[in-house]
Amino acid sequence: MFYNNPRVENIGPDQLHEKMESGEDIFLLDVRTPLEHAAQAIKGSQLIPLQELGLRVHELPKDKEIVAYCRVGNRSAHAASFLAAQGYTVKNLEGGIQLWNMTRNASATKAS
């Protein structure tokens, strides 16, 4: 990951996969563009592009852990930092969907 912020904890693809498999109630937040999301996204994720996050933050649950992701982890790290400052419990998916797909987790990715 290129972006580092001490307020934001990263989560690796395998850790996220374990949370999903165990049925943990998390909110997956995709902060990429609609075009990127339409091409490929982690199953169950919700799209709020980074540039819209400030206006749509009210759409996010305060009672769930949020895992933000983008392509490689930079945009989602910015989103996670912003959300942490707003009082959300949030983690950044290290390596983004790119690293997610390079692991065994590609089966949990939907493509259009």
Buried (B, 14 or more C-beta within 10 A) or exposed (E): BEBEEEEBEBBBBEBBBEBBEEEEEBBBBBBBBEEBBEEBBBEEBEBBBBEEBEEEBEEBEEEBBBBBBBBBBBBBBBBBBBBBEEEBBBBBBBBBBEBBBEBEBEEBBEEE
